[in-house]
Amino acid sequence: MVQVDVTVTFKGKSYLTNVLTNWDTSTEEILQLAFEQVQKQWEK
């Protein structure tokens, strides 16, 4: 497992989030996971 720090733009603002993933995960999948994490925080 590896921790990746990702900056995501959501609703006009930038958010830094961490994604825990495997070494072989694609960049696109990591970005999608990061976006979903930020989106879930806004739903609360």
C-alpha positions as CSV (number, residue, x, y, z in Angstrom):
1,M,0.0,0.0,0.0
2,V,1.1,3.5,-0.7
3,Q,-0.4,6.9,0.4
4,V,-0.8,9.5,-2.4
5,D,-1.5,13.2,-1.7
6,V,-3.9,14.6,-4.4
7,T,-5.2,18.1,-4.9
8,V,-8.8,18.1,-6.2
9,T,-10.8,21.1,-7.5
10,F,-14.4,20.8,-6.3
11,K,-17.0,23.6,-6.4
12,G,-14.4,26.1,-7.4
13,K,-12.0,25.4,-4.5
14,S,-8.9,23.2,-4.2
15,Y,-8.8,20.4,-1.6
16,L,-5.9,18.3,-0.6
17,T,-6.8,14.7,0.2
18,N,-4.9,11.4,0.8
19,V,-5.6,8.2,-1.1
20,L,-4.4,4.8,0.2
21,T,-3.9,2.5,-2.8
22,N,-1.8,-0.3,-4.3
23,W,1.3,0.4,-6.3
24,D,-0.3,-0.8,-9.5
25,T,-3.3,1.6,-9.4
26,S,-3.6,3.8,-12.4
27,T,-3.4,7.6,-12.1
28,E,-6.9,8.0,-13.4
29,E,-8.3,5.7,-10.8
30,I,-6.4,7.5,-8.0
31,L,-7.8,10.9,-9.2
32,Q,-11.3,9.4,-9.3
33,L,-11.0,8.0,-5.8
34,A,-9.7,11.4,-4.5
35,F,-12.6,13.2,-6.2
36,E,-15.1,10.8,-4.7
37,Q,-13.6,11.4,-1.2
38,V,-14.0,15.2,-1.4
39,Q,-17.5,14.8,-2.9
40,K,-18.5,12.5,0.0
41,Q,-17.3,15.1,2.5
42,W,-19.5,17.7,0.9
43,E,-22.6,15.4,1.2
44,K,-22.4,15.4,5.0
